[in-house]
C-alpha cells in the first residue's frame, strides 16, 4: 500500500520539514533492521511525503553507522518512487562557494567497502545494476529549477566524492581530490544512490555547500560560528527548495528508466533464488519473481 510516492532524506541540520501538514510518525520494520528514525509522513504541496533524518533526530549516527539499507528499503515499503536527498558538503573548487547549491551527477567512492552497506543483494541472489549515471536526470532537472525559489546560486553537475569520515580530510587528501577533478566532498550519498537504484527509486542530491574544504587558503580563518551560520541558512534554503521540488513533481509524470533498473540486472536464475533471500528482498524483486 502506497503511503507516499515522494521521499526526502535530510542531512546534517535538516532534521524536519516544518511545512509538512497532517503529520504522523510511522515506524517501519525492514529485513535490514531499523531505519535511522521513524518516518515523518505529511502533506506538502498537496502530496504525501515521507521524510527521514539521515543521522536520526539529535544526530545519533556517524556516516559509517547510518543504516543505509534500512533507510532505502523503508522508503520502498512506503511506496516511494522519487527520493530527494539533502546533504551538507565541503567545496573542493573555488567556484562552489559557501551557501551555493550543487546538484551533482557523479559520485566517487572513497569509503571502505567492507564497512558500508551499499547493496541489497547477496545470499544467493546476484544483481549488477547499471550505475554509469547514478543520478536521475529528471529529478536533477527539478532540483535545479527549484533552486530559483530560494534565490540561491545553483550548479548543475559535478562529482561528489564520498569519504569515510567521521573526521574531515587532511590537507594532503584534499589537494589530491582536487587534482583528480572532484568538486564537492561529503560522507553519505554514494550508498544512498546505489541502493536507490537497486530499489528502482529515482534519486538526486541537493548538496549544500557549508565551507571550502581544508585546501583553501582561508579555511583556518573561518570560525565554527560561521560554519554553523552557513549550515542554518542552507537548511532553510533546502526546505524552500524541497517544497518547490515536490510541487513540480506533483505535476510531472515519471518518465525515466529508474523504475525498471533491475529488469536485466538480476543474474541469478529465478528458479535458484533461495526462499529466505527472496522473502527478504520481496519489496524490490517481487515483480521479477517467477509466477
FISEFI-485265 format. One record per residue: residue in three letters; x, y, z of N, C-alpha, C in turn. Coordinates in pm, whole numbers, plus 32768, in hexadecimal, padded with zeros to 4 digits. Example, Ala and Ser with C-alpha at 12.3 -4.5 7.8 and 13.67 -1.06 7.14 Angstrom:
<atoms>
   res    nxx    nyy    nzz   caxx   cayy   cazz    cxx    cyy    czz
   ALA   8527   7DC7   830C   84CE   7E3E   830C   8528   7EB6   830C
   SER   8505   7F1F   82C4   8557   7F96   82CA   850A   8003   8313
</atoms>
This chain:
<atoms>
   res    nxx    nyy    nzz   caxx   cayy   cazz    cxx    cyy    czz
   UNK   8055   7F88   8000   8000   8000   8000   8058   807C   8000
   UNK   803B   80D9   7FA6   808E   8151   7F99   8067   81B8   8002
   UNK   80C9   81DF   8054   80B4   8249   80B6   80E2   82CE   807F
   UNK   8152   82CC   8035   8189   8347   7FF9   81DA   8320   7F7F
   UNK   81CD   836C   7F13   821C   8351   7E9A   829B   83A4   7E95
   UNK   82A5   8409   7EE9   831B   845F   7EEC   835C   8454   7F75
   UNK   83DF   843E   7F76   8429   8436   7FF3   8494   84A3   7FFA
   UNK   84B2   84CF   8072   851C   8531   8089   8574   84FD   80FA
   UNK   85F6   84F9   80E2   8655   84D7   814C   86A2   8556   816F
   UNK   869D   857C   81EE   86E1   85F5   821A   8766   85D5   825A
   UNK   87CB   8626   823A   8850   8611   8271   886A   8667   82EA
   UNK   88E7   8685   8304   890F   86D1   837B   88C2   8754   8384
   UNK   887A   8765   83F2   882E   87DF   8408   879F   87D8   83D9
   UNK   8785   8784   8374   86FD   877C   833D   86B7   8703   837A
   UNK   867F   8719   83EF   8640   86AD   843A   85A8   86B1   8434
   UNK   8572   8717   83F1   84E2   8723   83E6   84BC   8779   836E
   UNK   843F   876E   8346   8407   87C1   82DC   838D   8808   8317
   UNK   839D   8883   8349   832F   88C7   838E   82B4   88E0   8338
   UNK   82C6   88DE   82B2   8253   88F6   825A   81F5   887E   824E
   UNK   8221   880A   827F   81CC   8793   8277   814F   87A5   82CE
   UNK   80DD   8780   8296   805E   8788   82DE   8022   86FB   82ED
   UNK   7FC2   86F0   8348   7F83   866E   8363   7FED   8604   837D
   UNK   8046   8624   83D8   80BD   85D2   83EF   809F   855C   844C
   UNK   80DB   84EC   842C   80DA   847A   8487   8160   8433   847C
   UNK   8188   83F2   84E8   8203   83A5   84E7   81E3   8313   84CC
   UNK   8235   82D7   8477   8220   824B   8453   82A2   81FE   846C
   UNK   8299   8198   84BE   830B   8141   84D5   8307   80CD   8472
   UNK   8374   80BA   842B   837A   8054   83C3   83E2   7FEB   83E9
   UNK   83BA   7F6D   83E9   8417   7EFF   83FE   8443   7EC9   8376
   UNK   84C3   7EB1   8365   84F7   7E7E   82E6   854B   7E02   8300
   UNK   8561   7DB0   8299   85B9   7D3B   82A9   864A   7D62   82C5
   UNK   8668   7DE3   82B8   86F1   7E14   82CC   86FD   7E65   834D
   UNK   869E   7E52   83A7   86A2   7E98   8426   864E   7F16   8426
   UNK   8664   7F68   848B   8616   7FE2   849B   8655   8056   844F
   UNK   8605   80AA   840E   8639   8124   83D0   8671   8185   8438
   UNK   86A6   81F3   840B   86E5   8254   8463   8685   828C   84CC
   UNK   8605   8291   84AA   85A1   82CB   8503   8518   82A2   84CF
   UNK   84B1   82CB   8516   842A   82BB   84E1   841B   8316   8467
   UNK   83D0   82E9   8404   83B3   833D   8390   8349   83A3   83B7
   UNK   835B   841C   8388   82F8   8485   839F   82A8   8493   831E
   UNK   822C   846C   8323   81D5   8470   82AD   817A   84EA   82B7
   UNK   8177   853B   8250   8124   85B2   8251   8100   85DF   81C6
   UNK   80AE   8645   81BF   8083   867C   813E   80D0   86FB   8120
   UNK   8109   8702   80AA   8156   8775   807C   812C   8792   7FED
   UNK   80F9   8809   7FD5   80C9   882E   7F50   8064   87C8   7F1A
   UNK   800F   8798   7F73   7FA6   873A   7F49   7FD4   86AC   7F36
   UNK   8055   868F   7F4F   808B   8609   7F3D   80B4   85CD   7FC3
   UNK   809C   854C   7FD1   80CC   8507   8048   8161   84EB   8038
   UNK   81AC   8514   809B   823E   850D   8097   8271   84C1   8111
   UNK   82D7   846D   80FC   8318   8426   816A   839F   8468   8184
   UNK   83B0   849E   81FC   842D   84E1   8220   8479   848D   8286
   UNK   84FD   8484   8274   8550   8438   82D1   85D2   8484   82EB
   UNK   85F3   84A0   836B   8675   84DB   838A   86E2   8470   8382
   UNK   873F   8483   832A   87A4   841C   830C   87F0   83EF   8389
   UNK   8816   844D   83DD   8866   842C   8452   8810   8419   84D0
   UNK   878B   8418   84BE   8732   8410   8530   8722   8499   8571
   UNK   86B0   84B0   85AD   869D   852D   85F5   86FF   8535   8669
   UNK   8741   85A8   8674   87AB   85B5   86D7   8833   858C   86A3
   UNK   8839   8562   8624   88B6   853D   85E1   88FE   84CF   8630
   UNK   88C7   8455   862A   88F8   83E6   867B   8950   8383   8631
   UNK   8951   8389   85AB   899D   832A   855C   8A10   836E   8513
   UNK   8A88   8336   851D   8AF5   8365   84C9   8AD6   833D   8438
   UNK   8B1B   8377   83D7   8B03   834F   834C   8B12   82B9   8336
   UNK   8B73   827B   8377   8B88   81EB   8368   8B16   819B   83A6
   UNK   8ADC   81CF   8412   8A74   8188   845B   89E8   8197   8422
   UNK   89D5   81F4   83C6   8950   8209   838C   891E   8185   8352
   UNK   88A5   8158   8375   8870   80DB   833F   8837   80EE   82B3
   UNK   8890   80FC   8253   8868   8121   81CB   8800   80C2   818F
   UNK   8818   8040   819E   87BB   7FE0   8161   8731   7FEB   81A0
   UNK   872B   7FF5   8223   86AA   8002   8266   8663   8082   823C
   UNK   86AF   80EF   822D   8672   816E   8205   8631   8166   817B
   UNK   867B   812F   811A   8647   8129   8091   85DA   80BF   8086
   UNK   85ED   804D   80C6   8586   7FE4   80C1   8506   8016   8104
   UNK   8516   8063   8170   84A1   809D   81B1   8455   80FA   8153
   UNK   849F   814C   8108   8460   81A3   80A5   8413   8150   803F
   UNK   8450   80E2   8014   840F   808A   7FB2   838D   8050   7FEA
   UNK   8391   8025   8067   831A   7FEC   80A6   82A9   8052   80B1
   UNK   82CD   80D0   80BD   8269   813A   80C6   8231   8163   803E
   UNK   826A   812C   7FD2   823A   814A   7F4D   8282   81BB   7F06
   UNK   82F4   81E8   7F3F   833E   8258   7F05   8378   8232   7E7D
   UNK   8364   8289   7E1B   839A   8276   7D94   8406   82DB   7D71
   UNK   8404   834E   7DB5   8466   83B8   7D9B   849E   83E6   7E20
   UNK   8523   83EB   7E28   8565   8409   7EA6   85C2   8480   7E96
   UNK   85A8   84E8   7EE4   85FA   8560   7EE6   8653   855E   7F61
   UNK   86D3   8571   7F4D   8732   856D   7FBC   8771   85F6   7FCF
   UNK   8778   8624   804B   87BC   86A1   806B   8834   8682   80C2
   UNK   88A7   86BB   809E   8923   869A   80E6   897F   8714   80EF
   UNK   89B8   8728   8167   8A1F   878D   8176   8AA1   8759   813B
   UNK   8AE7   87AD   80F0   8B65   8784   80B1   8BCD   87F2   80BC
   UNK   8C4A   87C9   80A9   8CB6   8828   809B   8CD5   883C   8008
   UNK   8D09   88AF   7FE6   8D2A   88CE   7F5B   8DBD   88B1   7F3F
   UNK   8DD5   8872   7ECD   8E5F   8856   7EA3   8E8C   88B1   7E31
   UNK   8E34   890A   7E09   8E54   8966   7D9B   8E28   89F3   7DBF
   UNK   8E75   8A55   7D94   8E5A   8AE1   7DB5   8DCE   8B0D   7D8A
   UNK   8D9F   8AD6   7D1B   8D1F   8B05   7CE4   8CA6   8ADE   7D37
   UNK   8CB6   8A79   7D8F   8C47   8A51   7DE5   8C5A   8A90   7E6E
   UNK   8C18   8B00   7E84   8C2C   8B4E   7EFD   8BC9   8B25   7F6A
   UNK   8BEA   8B41   7FE8   8B8B   8B27   8053   8B04   8B69   8037
   UNK   8A99   8B21   8054   8A0D   8B46   803C   89DF   8B27   7FAD
   UNK   8A3C   8AFD   7F55   8A13   8ACD   7ED1   89D2   8A43   7EDD
   UNK   8985   8A20   7E77   894B   899B   7E6E   8986   8954   7DF5
   UNK   89A6   88D4   7E05   89DB   8884   7D97   8981   880B   7D85
   UNK   895C   87EF   7D08   8911   8775   7CE8   8971   871B   7C9B
   UNK   89BE   86C8   7CE1   8A25   8676   7C9E   89E5   860B   7C45
   UNK   8A2F   85E3   7BDE   89FE   8576   7B88   8A5B   84FD   7B8A
   UNK   8AC7   8506   7BDA   8B23   8495   7BE8   8B4F   8485   7C79
   UNK   8B78   840B   7C9B   8BAE   83ED   7D20   8C34   83A6   7D11
   UNK   8C89   83B8   7D74   8D09   8372   7D78   8D19   8339   7E04
   UNK   8D36   82B7   7E0B   8D35   8270   7E8A   8DBE   826F   7ECD
   UNK   8DC5   82A8   7F46   8E3E   829F   7F98   8E1B   8265   8021
   UNK   8DB3   8212   8024   8D8C   81D1   80A2   8DC7   8145   80A7
   UNK   8DB9   8104   811A   8DEC   807C   812A   8D7B   801A   810E
   UNK   8D88   7FD2   80A0   8D1B   7F7F   806D   8CEA   7F18   80D3
   UNK   8D42   7EE2   8126   8D19   7E79   8184   8CCC   7EB1   81FB
   UNK   8CD2   7F32   820C   8C8F   7F71   827E   8C04   7FA2   8256
   UNK   8BF9   7FDA   81E2   8B7E   801D   81BA   8B1E   7FC1   816F
   UNK   8A9F   7FD6   8188   8A36   7F8B   8145   8A15   7FD0   80C0
   UNK   8A31   7F8E   8050   8A1A   7FCF   7FD0   89D0   7F78   7F6B
   UNK   89A1   7F04   7F98   894F   7EB1   7F3F   88ED   7E5F   7F93
   UNK   8879   7E44   7F58   8817   7DEC   7F97   8834   7D58   7F76
   UNK   8883   7D43   7F0E   8891   7CBC   7ED9   8901   7C6D   7F1A
   UNK   8901   7BEC   7EFA   8959   7B8D   7F3B   8902   7B1D   7F75
   UNK   893E   7AC2   7FBE   88F5   7A55   7FFE   88A5   7A04   7F97
   UNK   88E2   79EE   7F23   88A4   7997   7EBF   8862   79DC   7E4A
   UNK   8852   7A5E   7E4F   881A   7AA9   7DDE   887B   7B18   7DB9
   UNK   88AA   7B15   7D3D   890E   7B74   7D0E   88CF   7BD4   7CA9
   UNK   88EC   7C55   7CBA   88BC   7CB9   7C5B   892B   7D1F   7C43
   UNK   8934   7D4E   7BC9   8996   7DB4   7BA3   894B   7E24   7B5B
   UNK   8926   7E8C   7BA5   88DC   7EF9   7B66   893A   7F54   7B18
   UNK   8905   7F94   7AB3   8950   7FFA   7A69   895B   8076   7ABF
   UNK   89D6   80A9   7ACB   89EB   811B   7B26   8A46   8185   7AE8
   UNK   8A54   8181   7A63   8AA8   81E4   7A1F   8A76   8271   7A39
   UNK   89F3   827E   7A3B   89B3   8300   7A56   895F   82EF   7AD5
   UNK   899B   830A   7B49   895F   82E3   7BC9   88ED   8339   7BFA
   UNK   88D5   83A8   7BB6   886C   8405   7BE1   87FD   8408   7B79
   UNK   8782   840D   7BA6   8711   841C   7B4A   8714   84AA   7B0F
   UNK   872A   84B5   7A8E   8737   853A   7A50   86B4   8588   7A57
   UNK   8643   8544   7A50   85C2   8589   7A5B   85B4   85CA   7AE5
   UNK   85DB   8580   7B4C   85D3   85B6   7BD3   8638   8628   7BE5
   UNK   86AD   8619   7BA6   8710   8684   7BAA   86DE   8704   7B6A
   UNK   8695   86F6   7AFA   865A   876A   7AB9   85FC   87B4   7B17
   UNK   85AC   8767   7B5F   854B   87A2   7BBB   8592   87EC   7C2C
   UNK   85F9   87AF   7C66   8643   87F1   7CD1   8685   8872   7CA1
   UNK   86C0   886C   7C2B   8702   88E3   7BF4   869E   8955   7BE4
   UNK   862E   8937   7BA9   85C9   89A0   7B93   858F   89D1   7C17
   UNK   8583   8978   7C78   8547   899C   7CF9   85A2   89F9   7D4A
   UNK   8623   89FA   7D2C   867F   8A53   7D74   865C   8AE6   7D5F
   UNK   8614   8B03   7CF4   85EC   8B8E   7CDA   8591   8BC2   7D48
   UNK   8544   8B6A   7D84   84E5   8B93   7DEC   852C   8BC9   7E68
   UNK   85A9   8B9C   7E7E   85F5   8BC8   7EF3   8659   8C35   7ED0
   UNK   865E   8C5C   7E51   86BA   8CC5   7E24   874A   8CA6   7E4C
   UNK   8775   8C2C   7E2E   87FF   8C05   7E4B   8848   8BE7   7DC9
   UNK   88CB   8BE7   7DD0   891A   8BC4   7D5B   8923   8B2D   7D52
   UNK   88F4   8AF6   7CE3   88F0   8A65   7CD1   894F   8A3B   7C63
   UNK   8991   89CA   7C78   89ED   8991   7C15   89BA   8906   7BF1
   UNK   89A2   88F1   7B71   8972   886E   7B44   89E8   881C   7B13
   UNK   89F4   87A2   7B47   8A60   874A   7B1F   8AD4   8752   7B80
   UNK   8B34   86F9   7B6C   8BA9   86F4   7BC3   8BB0   866F   7C0B
   UNK   8C23   8656   7C49   8C3C   85D7   7C8B   8C42   85E7   7D22
   UNK   8BF3   8596   7D66   8BEF   8590   7DF8   8C4D   8520   7E24
   UNK   8CBA   8543   7E68   8D13   84DF   7E9E   8CDF   84B6   7F28
   UNK   8CC6   8435   7F37   8C91   8401   7FB6   8D02   83C3   8006
   UNK   8D26   8404   8073   8D92   83D4   80C9   8D56   838A   8141
   UNK   8DAB   8344   818B   8D7A   82F5   81FC   8D51   8349   8272
   UNK   8DA7   83A7   829D   8D8A   83F2   8315   8D9A   839B   8391
   UNK   8D70   83C9   8407   8D2F   8449   841C   8D8D   84C1   8420
   UNK   8E11   84A9   842A   8E6E   851A   8425   8E70   8554   8398
   UNK   8E8E   85D3   838E   8E99   8613   830C   8F22   85F5   82CE
   UNK   8F39   8625   8256   8FB3   8606   820B   902E   864A   8246
   UNK   90A1   860E   8229   911F   8655   823E   9132   86B2   81C5
   UNK   918D   8710   81D2   91AA   876A   8162   91DE   871A   80EB
   UNK   9234   86B7   8106   926B   8665   8099   91FB   861E   804D
   UNK   919D   85E2   8097   912C   859D   8057   90D9   85FE   8006
   UNK   90BC   8670   8040   9069   86D4   7FFD   90A8   8701   7F79
   UNK   912B   8715   7F7B   9170   8740   7F00   9172   86D1   7E97
   UNK   917E   8654   7EC3   9178   85E5   7E64   90EE   85DF   7E23
   UNK   9085   85EC   7E73   8FFD   85E8   7E3C   8FE9   8657   7DD6
   UNK   901E   86CA   7DF3   9015   873A   7D93   905E   8719   7D12
   UNK   90D3   86DA   7D1F   9121   86B9   7CA7   90DB   8651   7C53
   UNK   9086   8601   7C92   9037   859E   7C49   8FBF   85DC   7C01
   UNK   8FA3   8658   7C1F   8F30   8699   7BE0   8EAE   868A   7C2C
   UNK   8EB7   8663   7CAB   8E3E   8658   7CFD   8E08   86E4   7D1D
   UNK   8D88   86EF   7D32   8D49   8773   7D45   8D1D   878F   7DD4
   UNK   8CDB   872F   7E12   8CAB   8740   7E9A   8CCA   86C1   7EE8
   UNK   8CC6   86CA   7F6D   8CE8   8657   7FBF   8C84   8647   8030
   UNK   8C56   85CB   8041   8BF8   85AA   80AB   8C11   851D   80DB
   UNK   8BB5   84E8   812D   8BCF   8467   816D   8B5D   8402   8160
   UNK   8AF5   841F   8113   8A80   83C6   811B   8A3B   83A1   8098
   UNK   8A41   83F4   8034   89E0   83E7   7FC7   89F9   8376   7F64
   UNK   8A73   8345   7F5B   8A8F   82DA   7EFB   8A3D   825D   7F19
   UNK   8A3C   8234   7F97   89F2   81BB   7FBC   895C   81CC   7FA2
   UNK   8927   8240   7FC1   889A   825A   7FA5   887B   824D   7F11
   UNK   88D1   8286   7EBE   88BA   8283   7E2E   88BC   81F3   7DF9
   UNK   891D   81A3   7E27   8926   8117   7DF9   88AA   80C8   7E23
   UNK   8884   80D6   7EA0   8813   8089   7ED3   878F   80B7   7E95
   UNK   8782   8138   7E7E   8709   816A   7E3C   86FE   8132   7DAF
   UNK   876D   8129   7D69   876B   80F0   7CE2   873E   805E   7CE7
   UNK   8774   8011   7D46   874B   7F85   7D53   86B7   7F79   7D78
   UNK   8686   7FD9   7DC4   85F9   7FD8   7DED   859E   8016   7D84
   UNK   85D8   803F   7D12   858D   807C   7CA3   8546   80FC   7CCE
   UNK   858D   814A   7D21   855C   81CC   7D4E   85B1   8239   7D0D
   UNK   8571   829D   7CD4   85BB   8311   7CA0   8604   8355   7D13
   UNK   867E   8383   7CFB   86CD   83C0   7D66   871B   8436   7D30
   UNK   871E   84A2   7D7D   8772   8515   7D5D   8798   855D   7DDD
   UNK   880C   859D   7DDC   8843   85E0   7E51   8841   8678   7E40
   UNK   8814   86BB   7EAA   8825   874A   7EB7   8896   875E   7F1B
   UNK   890C   8783   7EEA   8982   8791   7F3E   898E   8822   7F6D
   UNK   8991   8835   7FF1   8993   88BA   802D   8A21   88DB   8057
   UNK   8A60   8938   8013   8AEB   895A   802F   8AF3   89AD   80AF
   UNK   8B37   8978   8115   8B45   89C1   8192   8BCD   8A06   819F
   UNK   8C31   89D2   8159   8CB8   8A09   8168   8D10   89D5   80F7
   UNK   8D82   8A17   80E6   8DEA   89DE   8091   8E32   8975   80E5
   UNK   8E56   8907   80A6   8EA0   88A0   80EE   8F28   88DA   8117
   UNK   8F78   888E   8160   8FF1   88C5   819E   905E   88EF   813D
   UNK   904B   88D3   80BA   90AE   88FE   8057   90B4   8996   8049
   UNK   9048   89D9   806A   9039   8A67   804C   908E   8ABC   80AA
   UNK   90CB   8B25   8073   9124   8B7A   80C3   90DC   8BBE   8136
   UNK   905A   8BD4   8127   9010   8C18   8191   8FCB   8BBA   81F2
   UNK   8FE7   8B38   81E4   8F9F   8AD5   8236   8FB2   8AEB   82CB
   UNK   902E   8B00   82F7   904A   8B0B   8386   9013   8B8B   83C3
   UNK   8FF1   8BEC   836F   8FBB   8C6B   83A2   8F24   8C65   83B8
   UNK   8EE5   8BFA   838A   8E54   8BEC   8398   8E34   8BB1   8420
   UNK   8DE1   8BF6   846C   8DBF   8BC8   84F2   8D51   8B5F   84EE
   UNK   8D46   8B14   855A   8CDB   8AB2   8567   8C53   8AF8   8561
   UNK   8C4B   8B6E   859D   8BCD   8BB9   859C   8BA1   8BD9   850E
   UNK   8C03   8BFA   84B8   8BE3   8C1A   842D   8BAE   8B9F   83E4
   UNK   8BEF   8B2D   83FB   8BC3   8AB1   83BA   8B36   8A8E   83E7
   UNK   8B1A   8A9C   8468   8A94   8A7F   849C   8A2E   8AE0   845F
   UNK   8A54   8B5E   8451   89FB   8BC0   8413   89DB   8B97   8383
   UNK   8A40   8B6E   8339   8A2A   8B42   82AF   89D2   8AC5   82AC
   UNK   89EB   8A6A   8309   899C   89EF   830E   8909   8A10   8325
   UNK   88ED   8A69   8383   8862   8A8D   83A0   881F   8AD3   832A
   UNK   8869   8B29   82E5   8831   8B6B   826F   8816   8B05   8201
   UNK   8873   8AA8   81F0   8861   8A40   818B   87E8   89EA   81A8
   UNK   87D2   89CA   8227   8760   8977   824D   86DE   89BC   8226
   UNK   86D4   8A3C   8246   8658   8A83   8223   8647   8A88   818C
   UNK   86B3   8AA3   8143   86AA   8AA4   80B0   8681   8A1C   807B
   UNK   86B7   89B2   80B6   8695   892A   808B   8602   890D   80A0
   UNK   85CB   893B   810E   853C   8925   8128   84E6   896A   80BD
   UNK   850E   89E1   8097   84C5   8A2A   802E   84D1   89E1   7FA8
   UNK   854A   89B4   7F89   8562   8970   7F0A   8516   88EB   7F04
   UNK   8518   889F   7F70   84D1   8820   7F73   843B   8834   7F61
   UNK   8406   889A   7F9F   8377   88B7   7F91   8355   88D3   7EFE
   UNK   83A8   8924   7EBC   8391   8943   7E30   83A2   88C7   7DD8
   UNK   8404   8874   7DFA   841B   87FA   7DAC   83A4   879B   7DB5
   UNK   836C   878D   7E2C   82F6   8737   7E3D   8282   876E   7DEA
   UNK   8273   87F0   7DE9   8208   882D   7D98   821B   880C   7D04
   UNK   8296   8816   7CD4   82B0   87F7   7C47   829A   8763   7C29
   UNK   82C5   870E   7C85   82B8   867E   7C6D   8226   8652   7C6A
   UNK   81D1   8699   7CB2   8143   8676   7CB3   8103   868B   7C2A
   UNK   8143   86DD   7BD8   810E   86FC   7B54   815F   86BA   7AE5
   UNK   81BF   8666   7B0B   821D   862E   7AA9   8217   8596   7AAE
   UNK   81EA   8556   7A44   81E4   84C4   7A43   8271   8489   7A46
   UNK   827B   8411   7A7B   82FC   83CD   7A84   831B   838C   79FE
   UNK   837A   83C5   79B5   8396   8393   7930   8422   835C   791D
   UNK   846D   834C   798A   84F8   831B   7980   84FB   8282   7984
   UNK   8575   824A   7983   8586   81B9   7983   85A7   8181   7A0E
   UNK   85A7   81D8   7A73   85CD   81AA   7AF9   8570   813C   7B2B
   UNK   84F1   8142   7B05   848F   80E3   7B34   849E   8056   7AFD
   UNK   84FB   8044   7AA0   8513   7FBD   7A69   85A8   7F99   7A6D
   UNK   85EF   7FD0   7ACF   8680   7FBE   7AD7   86AA   7F2C   7AEA
   UNK   8651   7EDA   7B23   8673   7E4E   7B3B   8649   7DF0   7ACA
   UNK   860A   7E27   7A64   85CF   7DD4   79FC   8630   7D6E   79C3
   UNK   86A9   7D98   79A4   870D   7D3D   796D   8787   7D31   79C7
   UNK   8777   7D57   7A46   87EA   7D5E   7A9F   87FA   7CE5   7AF9
   UNK   878E   7C97   7B0C   8797   7C23   7B65   87CF   7BAD   7B15
   UNK   8847   7B81   7B39   888C   7B19   7AEE   8866   7A8C   7B1A
   UNK   883A   7A7D   7B94   8819   79F9   7BC8   8794   79C9   7B8F
   UNK   8792   7950   7B5A   8717   7917   7B22   86AB   7911   7B90
   UNK   8631   793D   7B71   85C7   7941   7BD7   85AF   78BD   7C1E
   UNK   85BF   784E   7BD6   85A6   77CC   7C16   8610   77AA   7C80
   UNK   867D   77F7   7C81   86E8   77E0   7CE2   86E3   7842   7D58
   UNK   8682   789C   7D58   867C   78FD   7DC4   865C   78B8   7E48
   UNK   86B0   78C6   7EAD   8690   788B   7F30   8610   78CA   7F69
   UNK   85B6   787A   7F9D   8538   78AF   7FD2   854B   791D   803B
   UNK   85AC   790C   8093   85C1   796F   80FE   85ED   79F5   80C4
   UNK   8647   79F2   8060   8675   7A6E   8023   8607   7AAC   7FCE
   UNK   85BB   7A5A   7F89   854B   7A8B   7F3A   84E8   7AD6   7F93
   UNK   84CD   7A9D   8006   8471   7ADF   8065   84AD   7B61   8099
   UNK   852D   7B5E   80B6   8573   7BD3   80EC   856F   7C48   808A
   UNK   857C   7C2A   8009   8582   7C93   7FA2   84FC   7CAA   7F5D
   UNK   8492   7C77   7F97   840E   7C79   7F57   83E7   7D02   7F1F
   UNK   83FC   7D6B   7F6B   83CD   7DF0   7F42   840E   7E20   7EC1
   UNK   8488   7DEF   7EA5   84CC   7E21   7E2D   84D3   7DBD   7DBB
   UNK   84BF   7D3C   7DD6   84C8   7CDA   7D68   8445   7C92   7D4C
   UNK   83DD   7CB7   7D92   835E   7C6F   7D84   8330   7C63   7CF3
   UNK   8338   7CD1   7CAA   8303   7CCF   7C21   8359   7C7C   7BC1
   UNK   83D2   7C54   7BEC   8429   7C03   7B98   842C   7B71   7BC4
   UNK   83E3   7B53   7C2F   83E1   7ACB   7C64   8390   7A70   7C07
   UNK   83B2   79F0   7C02   8367   7993   7BAC   82D6   7988   7BDC
   UNK   827D   7976   7B80   81EE   796D   7BA0   81D1   78ED   7BEF
</atoms>
